[in-house]
Amino acid sequence: MNNMIVLGHGQFASGLQYALGQIIGEQENVVFLNFPESKSPAELKQEILAAIESFDCQSHILFCCDILGGSPFRVASLVAKNLVKSEVITGTNLQMLVECCMEKDELDFYELVELAICSGKQGIVKLSEQLANTKVNTVQQDDGI
């Protein structure tokens, strides 16, 4: 069973939780942890450990953090070192979470990690390039090529 812990500065995690809930509903085995200014890294670590304890299966944990090198990332990395099967990724976005939550119970853990990275990157696009690619493809199809 794959589990996810989403964490980040301020209200990052709860904001994503709210948006994710609107799109695909509440998710099992996904915990969202905020890191406001008033919380210490030690407190965040305790929250992470409590979240892990709440999972039915305490292996296969994907930590989804906001930014590389931030306190949530560093604390998650220290916790992950002591777990059997875990990964810590950064640059978490809503596209990534939607796809991962929809597929997390169907994929092997390492497939889930790869899906997170790929879908996160695919969710970052420039509209002008997308429109240009659409026009090129439409022109080629109209010409019968």
Secondary structure, 3 states (H helix, E strand, C coil): CCEEEEEEEECHHHHHHHHHHHHHCCCCCEEEEEECCCCCHHHHHHHHHHHHHHCCCCCCEEEEECCCCCHHHHHHHHHHCCCCCEEEECCCCHHHHHHHHHHCCCCCHHHHHHHHHHHHHHCCCCHHHHHHHHHHHHHHHHCCC
